Amino acid sequence: MIHTVKQGETLGQISKDYRTPLAAIILANPTINPNVIYPGQAIVIPGFPPPDSLPYQIDVSINNRTLRLLKDGVLQKQYPIAVGRILFGTPVGRFIIVNKDPNPGGPFGTMWMSLSKEHYGIHGTNDPSSIGRAVSKGCIRMHNKDVEELSKIVPIGTLVTIHP
């Protein structure tokens, strides 16, 4: 997996975002100076397949409040979602699923899938009436049955594109 450094990112934050030890990232990138990284720089993140090697992709529309599952670019399924509220917007960009945690409990419902942005994920909910609204702290909420179905289909490393 190759991560392209964005403005303001540090290697420490990239390590946290991908839940990958900093030492492992440094070892996988022997030619970089860990104290000097720059926007546009390519950083190898060990332990994840290249997203383009996986058949599935997830496309999230914040404005339409939908999550679309694609396989080889072809729509397989569309799900209703809840997104971030004012002051807690859902992040826009390209991320990957870095881990899955069944039964995280509480407001996260019956499944949590972490994104490669610390503190953000795709998860279930204990409040199904929130689906279709802008009410979360930036995460993508789904009905529990939907997130369980999705988590069984998509592997770790699946590309998640989030846009307005």
Disulfide bonds with the S-S distance in Angstrom:
none
